[in-house]
Amino acid sequence: MKISVSLIIIGLIISCSVKKTPEKDQQAESWAIKFADATMTRYDSLVTYLGKKPKYEYDLAFLASAIDKLGTADSKYSEYAKAYIDYFVQEDGKINGHKLEDYNIDRVRPGLNMLDLYERTGDEKYKIAIETLVSQMETHPRTNAGGFWHKKIYPYQMWLDGIYMASPFLARYARDFNQPKWFDEVTFQIKEIYNRTLDANTGLLYHAWDESREQRWCNPETGQSKHFWSRAAGWYIMALVDVLDYLPENHKDRPAVIEILNKYSEALLKVQDEKTGLWYQVLDMGGREGNYLEASGTAMFIYAFAKGAKNGYLDQKYLDIANKAFDSMVEIMVTTGEDGLPVLTNTCGACGLGGNPYREADYNYYVTEIQVDNDQKGVAPFILAAIELNK
C-alpha cells in the first residue's frame, strides 16, 4: 500500500511538471493575482503609478476597479483600490482634481469606484461625490441630436471612449438610486454613437465623429474620423456588456444593446489576427507597415467576449475565442521585468484627435504613438479578462 501511494504521488508530481501551464481557468486566476500583486509591490499607492504625479484620472480608477474585483479573495486588494479614490474624495465629498465646468466625460469614470464604496461603506462623502458627477452629466454639452460631447474643449465631438467613461456609471446610478431616466439616456448614447461612427462596409466603428465637420481629422461629408482604433473599440464594447449588468430586463432598449453587441462582435472577429488570435492597433490594417498587435484593445475584447458569452448575450463560441486569445496574450505580450515581476507590453500609451498640439489621427499617428509597458489601460482590462475567464 505504501508503494502504491508513493507511486501515485510521484505520478502526480511528474504530471504537474510536464504541464507547461495550468488549466485555463487556473491560469487566468493566477495571472490576475500576479499582475495585481506586481502592481502593489511596485507602487505603495496607485496615486504614484508609473512614477507619475498624483492625478484624478479615469484610467487609474479603472485599474483600481480591476484590482478591487480580487477583494473577495483578500481584502488587501479592496483596501489598495479604495486608497486611490480616498486620496481625491475628501471628507466633505469634494473631489480634488475634478472641475465640473470642464465638462470632461473622462472624469466621470471614477464614479463607478465611488458607487462601489458607497454601497460597501454607506459613507456620505461618496454619495456627495457621486451626485457631483451626476450633476455634471445633467448639464453636459450635447450635439444637436443629444449626444454627449467628449469634452468641452472638443465641441460637437463624440468619441467612442466616452461611452465607457459615463454610461456604466449612469446605468448603475439609475439602478442604485432609482433614477430610471438615466437608463434611457444611456441606451440613447450607445445607439447614437453607433449610428454616427458605423462603417457599413465593415461593421466597425470609427474612433470619433464631429457633428460640425470642422475638424481636419474628419471626413467632411460624414464627420467620421479616419480609422478604427482598437482601444476605442474596446472601451465601447466593454460599455455594452457592463451596462447590461444594470439595465432592467424589461427595458425597451435592452434588445437593441444586445443586438449592437452581437453585430460589433462579429465585425471584430473579421479583423482578428488569424495567426495569434489578437487584434491590431489599427484594426483593419494588420498587414500594413508599422501596425502592431495591441494589448489594451485585445484585453478589452477578451473581457467583453467572455462576459457576453457567459451571460447569454453572445454565442458560446466567443468564450472559446476569449480563452485562446488570452493564452496568446500571455505568450506574446507578457514578459518578466528586472524585478522578477510580470510586465505587460505592446500597450499604446494614448491616442486622441485634434487638440493642441493638433492630432491629425491619420494612420501614422496611431502606429507611432508611444507604447508603455504596464500602462494602466492595458493592465486593468487584462486583470478583468483573467478574472472573467476564471468564473
BAMARSE-658243 format. One record per residue (C-alpha): residue number from 1; residue in three letters; y, x, z. Coordinates in steps of 0.1 Angstrom, whole numbers, always signed. Each point is the difference from the previous one (the first is absolute). Example, Ala and Ser with C-alpha at 12.3 -4.5 7.8 and 13.67 -1.06 7.14 Angstrom:
% BAMARSE-658243
(atom 1, 'ALA', (-45, +123, +78))
(atom 2, 'SER', (+34, +14, -7))
This chain:
% BAMARSE-658243
(atom 1, 'MET', (+0, +0, +0))
(atom 2, 'LYS', (+24, +29, +8))
(atom 3, 'ILE', (-7, +15, -33))
(atom 4, 'SER', (+7, -33, -18))
(atom 5, 'VAL', (+33, -4, +18))
(atom 6, 'SER', (+9, +36, -8))
(atom 7, 'LEU', (-8, -5, -37))
(atom 8, 'ILE', (+21, -32, -1))
(atom 9, 'ILE', (+30, +18, +16))
(atom 10, 'ILE', (-4, +29, -24))
(atom 11, 'GLY', (-2, -24, -29))
(atom 12, 'LEU', (+31, -18, +11))
(atom 13, 'ILE', (+19, +33, +3))
(atom 14, 'ILE', (-11, +11, -35))
(atom 15, 'SER', (+9, -34, -14))
(atom 16, 'CYS', (+35, +2, +14))
(atom 17, 'SER', (+5, +35, -11))
(atom 18, 'VAL', (-10, -7, -36))
(atom 19, 'LYS', (+26, -28, -4))
(atom 20, 'LYS', (+33, +15, -10))
(atom 21, 'THR', (+19, -30, +11))
(atom 22, 'PRO', (-7, -29, +23))
(atom 23, 'GLU', (-6, -35, -12))
(atom 24, 'LYS', (+32, -14, -16))
(atom 25, 'ASP', (+10, -23, +28))
(atom 26, 'GLN', (-4, +29, +25))
(atom 27, 'GLN', (+18, +23, -23))
(atom 28, 'ALA', (+29, -24, -3))
(atom 29, 'GLU', (+3, -4, +37))
(atom 30, 'SER', (-1, +37, +7))
(atom 31, 'TRP', (+27, +7, -26))
(atom 32, 'ALA', (+23, -25, +15))
(atom 33, 'ILE', (-4, +16, +34))
(atom 34, 'LYS', (+2, +35, -14))
(atom 35, 'PHE', (+34, -6, -16))
(atom 36, 'ALA', (+14, -19, +30))
(atom 37, 'ASP', (-11, +28, +23))
(atom 38, 'ALA', (+13, +26, -23))
(atom 39, 'THR', (+34, -17, -1))
(atom 40, 'MET', (+1, -3, +38))
(atom 41, 'THR', (-10, +36, +4))
(atom 42, 'ARG', (+26, +14, -24))
(atom 43, 'TYR', (+28, -23, +13))
(atom 44, 'ASP', (+7, -11, +35))
(atom 45, 'SER', (+19, -29, -15))
(atom 46, 'LEU', (+3, -16, -34))
(atom 47, 'VAL', (+37, +3, +5))
(atom 48, 'THR', (-3, +36, -10))
(atom 49, 'TYR', (-27, -4, -27))
(atom 50, 'LEU', (-1, +28, -25))
(atom 51, 'GLY', (+28, +17, +20))
(atom 52, 'LYS', (+27, -24, -11))
(atom 53, 'LYS', (+29, -13, +21))
(atom 54, 'PRO', (-5, -34, +17))
(atom 55, 'LYS', (+6, -29, -23))
(atom 56, 'TYR', (-7, -37, +1))
(atom 57, 'GLU', (-22, -3, -31))
(atom 58, 'TYR', (-25, -23, -17))
(atom 59, 'ASP', (-25, +26, -8))
(atom 60, 'LEU', (-4, +14, +35))
(atom 61, 'ALA', (-2, -35, +14))
(atom 62, 'PHE', (-28, -5, -27))
(atom 63, 'LEU', (-18, +30, +13))
(atom 64, 'ALA', (+4, -12, +36))
(atom 65, 'SER', (-16, -33, -10))
(atom 66, 'ALA', (-29, +17, -15))
(atom 67, 'ILE', (-6, +22, +30))
(atom 68, 'ASP', (+5, -30, +23))
(atom 69, 'LYS', (-30, -17, -17))
(atom 70, 'LEU', (-22, +25, +17))
(atom 71, 'GLY', (+13, -11, +34))
(atom 72, 'THR', (-30, -23, +5))
(atom 73, 'ALA', (-21, +31, +3))
(atom 74, 'ASP', (+24, +20, +21))
(atom 75, 'SER', (+33, -10, +14))
(atom 76, 'LYS', (+15, +34, -6))
(atom 77, 'TYR', (+5, -10, -37))
(atom 78, 'SER', (+19, -31, +9))
(atom 79, 'GLU', (+21, +19, +25))
(atom 80, 'TYR', (+9, +26, -26))
(atom 81, 'ALA', (+10, -27, -25))
(atom 82, 'LYS', (+20, -19, +26))
(atom 83, 'ALA', (+20, +31, +9))
(atom 84, 'TYR', (+14, +2, -35))
(atom 85, 'ILE', (+14, -35, +1))
(atom 86, 'ASP', (+12, +4, +36))
(atom 87, 'TYR', (+21, +30, -11))
(atom 88, 'PHE', (+21, -23, -21))
(atom 89, 'VAL', (-2, -34, +17))
(atom 90, 'GLN', (+22, +2, +31))
(atom 91, 'GLU', (-4, -20, +32))
(atom 92, 'ASP', (+27, -25, -12))
(atom 93, 'GLY', (-19, -5, -33))
(atom 94, 'LYS', (+24, +20, -21))
(atom 95, 'ILE', (-16, +20, -28))
(atom 96, 'ASN', (+14, +35, -2))
(atom 97, 'GLY', (+2, +10, -36))
(atom 98, 'HIS', (+1, -35, -14))
(atom 99, 'LYS', (+32, -14, -16))
(atom 100, 'LEU', (-3, -36, -10))
(atom 101, 'GLU', (+30, +3, -23))
(atom 102, 'ASP', (-18, +26, -21))
(atom 103, 'TYR', (-25, -27, -11))
(atom 104, 'ASN', (-27, +25, -5))
(atom 105, 'ILE', (-33, -18, -4))
(atom 106, 'ASP', (-20, +32, +10))
(atom 107, 'ARG', (+15, -3, +35))
(atom 108, 'VAL', (-19, -33, +5))
(atom 109, 'ARG', (-35, +14, -1))
(atom 110, 'PRO', (+0, +13, +36))
(atom 111, 'GLY', (+3, -36, +10))
(atom 112, 'LEU', (-38, -3, -4))
(atom 113, 'ASN', (-4, +26, +28))
(atom 114, 'MET', (+24, -19, +21))
(atom 115, 'LEU', (-19, -33, -5))
(atom 116, 'ASP', (-32, +19, +12))
(atom 117, 'LEU', (+18, +13, +31))
(atom 118, 'TYR', (+16, -34, +8))
(atom 119, 'GLU', (-33, -17, -2))
(atom 120, 'ARG', (-16, +27, +21))
(atom 121, 'THR', (+26, +4, +27))
(atom 122, 'GLY', (+23, -30, -1))
(atom 123, 'ASP', (+30, +23, +4))
(atom 124, 'GLU', (+31, -18, -10))
(atom 125, 'LYS', (+16, +31, -15))
(atom 126, 'TYR', (-25, -2, -29))
(atom 127, 'LYS', (+8, -36, -6))
(atom 128, 'ILE', (+37, +8, -2))
(atom 129, 'ALA', (-7, +28, -25))
(atom 130, 'ILE', (-22, -23, -20))
(atom 131, 'GLU', (+27, -27, -2))
(atom 132, 'THR', (+25, +27, -12))
(atom 133, 'LEU', (-22, +8, -29))
(atom 134, 'VAL', (-5, -37, -8))
(atom 135, 'SER', (+38, -4, +1))
(atom 136, 'GLN', (+2, +27, -26))
(atom 137, 'MET', (-23, -19, -23))
(atom 138, 'GLU', (+19, -33, +6))
(atom 139, 'THR', (+31, +15, -16))
(atom 140, 'HIS', (-16, +27, -22))
(atom 141, 'PRO', (+15, +2, -35))
(atom 142, 'ARG', (-19, -17, -28))
(atom 143, 'THR', (-3, -2, -38))
(atom 144, 'ASN', (+12, -32, -16))
(atom 145, 'ALA', (-35, -13, +1))
(atom 146, 'GLY', (-4, +8, +37))
(atom 147, 'GLY', (-19, +33, +0))
(atom 148, 'PHE', (+10, +25, +28))
(atom 149, 'TRP', (+19, +30, -11))
(atom 150, 'HIS', (-17, +32, +9))
(atom 151, 'LYS', (+31, +13, +17))
(atom 152, 'LYS', (+37, -8, +0))
(atom 153, 'ILE', (+6, +34, -18))
(atom 154, 'TYR', (-24, -12, -27))
(atom 155, 'PRO', (+16, -33, -10))
(atom 156, 'TYR', (-20, -26, -20))
(atom 157, 'GLN', (-31, +21, +1))
(atom 158, 'MET', (-35, -10, +12))
(atom 159, 'TRP', (-25, +28, +7))
(atom 160, 'LEU', (-37, -5, +5))
(atom 161, 'ASP', (+2, +21, +32))
(atom 162, 'GLY', (+23, -26, +16))
(atom 163, 'ILE', (-27, -27, +0))
(atom 164, 'TYR', (-21, +20, +24))
(atom 165, 'MET', (+31, +9, +21))
(atom 166, 'ALA', (+9, -36, +9))
(atom 167, 'SER', (-27, -25, -11))
(atom 168, 'PRO', (-28, +7, +25))
(atom 169, 'PHE', (+25, +2, +28))
(atom 170, 'LEU', (+16, -33, -9))
(atom 171, 'ALA', (-34, -17, -5))
(atom 172, 'ARG', (-11, +11, +34))
(atom 173, 'TYR', (+33, -10, +15))
(atom 174, 'ALA', (-4, -34, -15))
(atom 175, 'ARG', (-34, -4, +16))
(atom 176, 'ASP', (+8, +15, +34))
(atom 177, 'PHE', (+33, -18, +4))
(atom 178, 'ASN', (-9, -33, -18))
(atom 179, 'GLN', (+27, +5, -27))
(atom 180, 'PRO', (-19, -13, -31))
(atom 181, 'LYS', (+31, +4, -23))
(atom 182, 'TRP', (-8, +37, -2))
(atom 183, 'PHE', (-34, -7, -14))
(atom 184, 'ASP', (+17, -16, -30))
(atom 185, 'GLU', (+24, +29, -2))
(atom 186, 'VAL', (-27, +26, +0))
(atom 187, 'THR', (-21, -16, -27))
(atom 188, 'PHE', (+31, -6, -21))
(atom 189, 'GLN', (+8, +37, +1))
(atom 190, 'ILE', (-35, +10, -9))
(atom 191, 'LYS', (+0, -22, -30))
(atom 192, 'GLU', (+35, +8, -11))
(atom 193, 'ILE', (-5, +38, -2))
(atom 194, 'TYR', (-34, -5, -16))
(atom 195, 'ASN', (+16, -20, -28))
(atom 196, 'ARG', (+30, +23, -4))
(atom 197, 'THR', (-19, +33, -1))
(atom 198, 'LEU', (-32, -11, -18))
(atom 199, 'ASP', (-11, +18, -32))
(atom 200, 'ALA', (-19, -27, -19))
(atom 201, 'ASN', (-20, +26, -20))
(atom 202, 'THR', (-15, +19, +29))
(atom 203, 'GLY', (+4, -24, +30))
(atom 204, 'LEU', (+17, +28, +19))
(atom 205, 'LEU', (+33, -2, +17))
(atom 206, 'TYR', (+30, +22, -6))
(atom 207, 'HIS', (+15, +18, +30))
(atom 208, 'ALA', (+32, -21, +0))
(atom 209, 'TRP', (+22, -26, -17))
(atom 210, 'ASP', (+37, -1, -5))
(atom 211, 'GLU', (+14, -35, -4))
(atom 212, 'SER', (+34, +14, -12))
(atom 213, 'ARG', (-16, +22, -27))
(atom 214, 'GLU', (+27, +26, +9))
(atom 215, 'GLN', (-22, +28, +12))
(atom 216, 'ARG', (-9, +28, -24))
(atom 217, 'TRP', (-36, +0, +13))
(atom 218, 'CYS', (-6, -36, -12))
(atom 219, 'ASN', (-9, -16, -33))
(atom 220, 'PRO', (+32, -16, -12))
(atom 221, 'GLU', (-19, -31, -11))
(atom 222, 'THR', (-24, -6, +28))
(atom 223, 'GLY', (+16, +19, +29))
(atom 224, 'GLN', (-33, +16, +8))
(atom 225, 'SER', (-3, +37, +9))
(atom 226, 'LYS', (-19, +24, -23))
(atom 227, 'HIS', (-32, +7, +19))
(atom 228, 'PHE', (-29, -12, +22))
(atom 229, 'TRP', (+2, +21, +32))
(atom 230, 'SER', (-32, +1, +20))
(atom 231, 'ARG', (+16, -3, +35))
(atom 232, 'ALA', (+23, -28, -10))
(atom 233, 'ALA', (-32, -18, -12))
(atom 234, 'GLY', (-16, +9, +33))
(atom 235, 'TRP', (+28, -15, +21))
(atom 236, 'TYR', (-2, -32, -19))
(atom 237, 'ILE', (-38, -5, +1))
(atom 238, 'MET', (-1, +8, +37))
(atom 239, 'ALA', (+27, -26, +6))
(atom 240, 'LEU', (-22, -26, -17))
(atom 241, 'VAL', (-31, +5, +22))
(atom 242, 'ASP', (+21, +4, +31))
(atom 243, 'VAL', (+21, -32, -6))
(atom 244, 'LEU', (-32, -19, -4))
(atom 245, 'ASP', (-9, +8, +36))
(atom 246, 'TYR', (+29, -23, +11))
(atom 247, 'LEU', (+5, -25, -28))
(atom 248, 'PRO', (-16, -33, +10))
(atom 249, 'GLU', (-31, -11, -18))
(atom 250, 'ASN', (+17, -31, -12))
(atom 251, 'HIS', (+32, +16, -12))
(atom 252, 'LYS', (+8, -11, -35))
(atom 253, 'ASP', (+5, +35, -13))
(atom 254, 'ARG', (-31, +16, +16))
(atom 255, 'PRO', (-21, -5, -32))
(atom 256, 'ALA', (+28, +16, -21))
(atom 257, 'VAL', (+1, +31, +22))
(atom 258, 'ILE', (-38, +4, -2))
(atom 259, 'GLU', (+2, -5, -38))
(atom 260, 'ILE', (+26, +27, -3))
(atom 261, 'LEU', (-21, +23, +22))
(atom 262, 'ASN', (-30, -5, -23))
(atom 263, 'LYS', (+20, +5, -32))
(atom 264, 'TYR', (+17, +31, +13))
(atom 265, 'SER', (-32, +15, +13))
(atom 266, 'GLU', (-17, -4, -34))
(atom 267, 'ALA', (+30, +17, -17))
(atom 268, 'LEU', (-2, +29, +25))
(atom 269, 'LEU', (-37, +4, -7))
(atom 270, 'LYS', (+7, +5, -37))
(atom 271, 'VAL', (+21, +31, +8))
(atom 272, 'GLN', (-23, +15, +26))
(atom 273, 'ASP', (-11, +35, -9))
(atom 274, 'GLU', (-35, -3, -12))
(atom 275, 'LYS', (-12, +34, +12))
(atom 276, 'THR', (+13, -1, +35))
(atom 277, 'GLY', (+7, -36, +8))
(atom 278, 'LEU', (+35, +8, +11))
(atom 279, 'TRP', (+34, -9, -15))
(atom 280, 'TYR', (+28, +20, -16))
(atom 281, 'GLN', (+36, +3, +11))
(atom 282, 'VAL', (+11, -17, -32))
(atom 283, 'LEU', (-28, -26, -2))
(atom 284, 'ASP', (-5, -4, -37))
(atom 285, 'MET', (+5, +36, -12))
(atom 286, 'GLY', (-29, +18, +15))
(atom 287, 'GLY', (-4, +25, -28))
(atom 288, 'ARG', (+36, +10, -3))
(atom 289, 'GLU', (+11, +34, +9))
(atom 290, 'GLY', (+14, +3, +36))
(atom 291, 'ASN', (-15, -32, +13))
(atom 292, 'TYR', (-23, +3, +30))
(atom 293, 'LEU', (-24, -20, +22))
(atom 294, 'GLU', (+22, -13, +28))
(atom 295, 'ALA', (-12, -6, +35))
(atom 296, 'SER', (+23, -27, +15))
(atom 297, 'GLY', (-3, -25, -29))
(atom 298, 'THR', (-38, +6, -1))
(atom 299, 'ALA', (-4, -6, +37))
(atom 300, 'MET', (+21, -31, -1))
(atom 301, 'PHE', (-22, -14, -28))
(atom 302, 'ILE', (-31, +9, +20))
(atom 303, 'TYR', (+13, -18, +30))
(atom 304, 'ALA', (+10, -31, -20))
(atom 305, 'PHE', (-33, -2, -19))
(atom 306, 'ALA', (-21, +4, +31))
(atom 307, 'LYS', (+20, -25, +20))
(atom 308, 'GLY', (+2, -24, -29))
(atom 309, 'ALA', (-37, +0, -6))
(atom 310, 'LYS', (-10, -3, +36))
(atom 311, 'ASN', (+23, -30, +5))
(atom 312, 'GLY', (-13, -17, -31))
(atom 313, 'TYR', (+31, +3, -21))
(atom 314, 'LEU', (-16, +25, -25))
(atom 315, 'ASP', (-34, +3, -15))
(atom 316, 'GLN', (-24, +21, +21))
(atom 317, 'LYS', (+0, +27, -27))
(atom 318, 'TYR', (+33, +12, +14))
(atom 319, 'LEU', (-16, +10, +33))
(atom 320, 'ASP', (-23, +23, -19))
(atom 321, 'ILE', (+29, +13, -21))
(atom 322, 'ALA', (+20, +7, +32))
(atom 323, 'ASN', (-29, +19, +17))
(atom 324, 'LYS', (-5, +22, -30))
(atom 325, 'ALA', (+37, +7, -4))
(atom 326, 'PHE', (+3, +9, +37))
(atom 327, 'ASP', (-29, +25, -2))
(atom 328, 'SER', (+17, +15, -31))
(atom 329, 'MET', (+33, +2, +19))
(atom 330, 'VAL', (-17, +20, +27))
(atom 331, 'GLU', (-17, +23, -24))
(atom 332, 'ILE', (+31, +7, -22))
(atom 333, 'MET', (+31, -6, +21))
(atom 334, 'VAL', (-10, +10, +36))
(atom 335, 'THR', (+1, +37, +10))
(atom 336, 'THR', (+1, +19, +32))
(atom 337, 'GLY', (+32, +15, +13))
(atom 338, 'GLU', (+5, +34, +17))
(atom 339, 'ASP', (-1, -18, +33))
(atom 340, 'GLY', (-35, -12, -8))
(atom 341, 'LEU', (+11, -36, -3))
(atom 342, 'PRO', (-3, -23, -31))
(atom 343, 'VAL', (+28, +0, -26))
(atom 344, 'LEU', (+6, -28, -26))
(atom 345, 'THR', (+13, +15, -32))
(atom 346, 'ASN', (+13, -15, -34))
(atom 347, 'THR', (+25, -23, +16))
(atom 348, 'CYS', (+34, -7, -17))
(atom 349, 'GLY', (+28, +5, +25))
(atom 350, 'ALA', (+23, -27, -14))
(atom 351, 'CYS', (+11, -17, -32))
(atom 352, 'GLY', (+29, -23, -5))
(atom 353, 'LEU', (+23, -13, -28))
(atom 354, 'GLY', (+37, +6, -5))
(atom 355, 'GLY', (+21, +10, +30))
(atom 356, 'ASN', (+19, +32, +4))
(atom 357, 'PRO', (-10, +24, -13))
(atom 358, 'TYR', (-12, -23, -27))
(atom 359, 'ARG', (-38, -4, -6))
(atom 360, 'GLU', (-8, -10, -35))
(atom 361, 'ALA', (-35, -9, +10))
(atom 362, 'ASP', (-15, +13, -32))
(atom 363, 'TYR', (-35, +15, -3))
(atom 364, 'ASN', (+12, +36, +8))
(atom 365, 'TYR', (+17, -13, +32))
(atom 366, 'TYR', (-31, -16, +14))
(atom 367, 'VAL', (-23, +29, -6))
(atom 368, 'THR', (+23, +28, +12))
(atom 369, 'GLU', (+11, -15, +33))
(atom 370, 'ILE', (-12, +22, +28))
(atom 371, 'GLN', (-35, -6, +14))
(atom 372, 'VAL', (-2, +2, +38))
(atom 373, 'ASP', (-32, +8, +19))
(atom 374, 'ASN', (-7, -26, +28))
(atom 375, 'ASP', (+29, -21, -11))
(atom 376, 'GLN', (+0, -31, +23))
(atom 377, 'LYS', (+0, -23, -31))
(atom 378, 'GLY', (-34, +15, -9))
(atom 379, 'VAL', (-16, +5, +35))
(atom 380, 'ALA', (+8, -35, +11))
(atom 381, 'PRO', (-18, -19, -28))
(atom 382, 'PHE', (-28, +26, +1))
(atom 383, 'ILE', (-6, -9, +37))
(atom 384, 'LEU', (+3, -37, -7))
(atom 385, 'ALA', (-25, +3, -29))
(atom 386, 'ALA', (-24, +19, +22))
(atom 387, 'ILE', (+2, -26, +27))
(atom 388, 'GLU', (-4, -28, -24))
(atom 389, 'LEU', (-31, +15, -15))
(atom 390, 'ASN', (-15, +4, +34))
(atom 391, 'LYS', (+3, -36, +12))
